[in-house]
Amino acid sequence: GDSQVDRDHTAAAGVPLIAFKNSALEAEYHVTSFMEVIGLPPFQER
């Protein structure tokens, strides 16, 4: 996600937002590359 609309949708759905190249957006995670996403906690094996 990278906009306030994405923030609103994820909040309504109860899922964490991964902001892409938008450090100003309030989000649970921020990445600058799609390759970073797989390393985030929601995608780690338990």
N, C-alpha and C positions, 0 to 999 in steps of 0.2 A: 504494500500500500504506500501511497505517497501523497495523499490529500486528506483534507478534513472529512470529506465524504467517506473515504475508506475508514477513517478513525470512527466515525459515527456508526458505520455498518458493523465493524468488528465489535464495538462496544455493545451494540444491540444484540449481536449473536453470542456474546460472551466468549469470544476467542481473542487471543493476543494479536496485536498488530505488529507487523514487521515493516518498518518504514524503509523505503529504498531511496537513498540519496536525498533525504530530507531530514536533516538533524533538528530542524525547528519544530517538526511535528511531534506531538506527544504520542509516544509509542512504547510498547514493552521492549522492543528490539529495534536497533538501527543497523543497516548494512549499506555498503557501497558497491557490493558485488553479489550477484546471485550465488556464487560459490560459497559465500559466507553463511548462507541460510542453513545448509546441512549441519553446520557446527553449532547451531543454536540449541539451547536446552530442549525445546519441544520435539526436536528431531533426533535426540540422542537415545540410544537403547537404554532400557531400564534394567 
